[in-house]
Amino acid sequence: MFIAGFPAGPWGTNCYVVATGPGSECVVVDPGKDAAAGVADVVREHRLKPVSVLVTHGHVDHMWCVAPVAGTYDATAWIHPSDRHLLEDPMAGMSPGTTQMLLGGSYEWAEPDDVRELTDLQELELAGLRFVVDHTPGHTEGSVTFRTPYEDQDISEVMFSGDLLFAGSIGRTDLPGGDHATMLRSLASKVLPLADDVVVLPGHGEQTSIGRERATNPFLQDL
């Protein structure tokens, strides 16, 4: 499996490009602000063809470039229905600070031409890869994670956790649609049952593992 990740934009949001290997179709996860150029560089260098864009949640720092990337490569965008409205109206999910930062600019958002909705425990077969969707509300109502098998003797799965779980922390719940109690339920039901060897690729910051977070993350320890 090939996974390329890079932080993009003023929020340093991690965007990932996932494929079975060079010269194949690929999936793009969370192309946020300024991510389109990075996606193009990875695609060109490794001769890839994006066929799907996976969105962990509808916050603007994760979906800013969903429509441009999906449009450029004629790819399908996937998002949970509870966050779908944010594709057209990301202001509805922004904090006052983010809104203030964007004031004075001219921005237009629209749904990609092909949008499909995700459901809990759905299995997606995309670009020769299998992804399991876990609905994990709390950061937003439509937050999801994506898990894919990883053929390595030391790693059973890779999880793209969005803003559910970070190295040493969890996502904030003070934005519109966020709820701390719901976040804790998502962590207890969707994260804690996973194997320790699952690698976590979060929406911000460094990668980690379920085992490491189970042992050291104070939010998981409290559960």
Summary of the structure (lengths in Angstrom):
residues: 223
radius of gyration: 16.3
end to end distance: 32.9
largest distance: 51.5
contacts: 791
relative contact order: 0.14
helix: 29%
strand: 31%
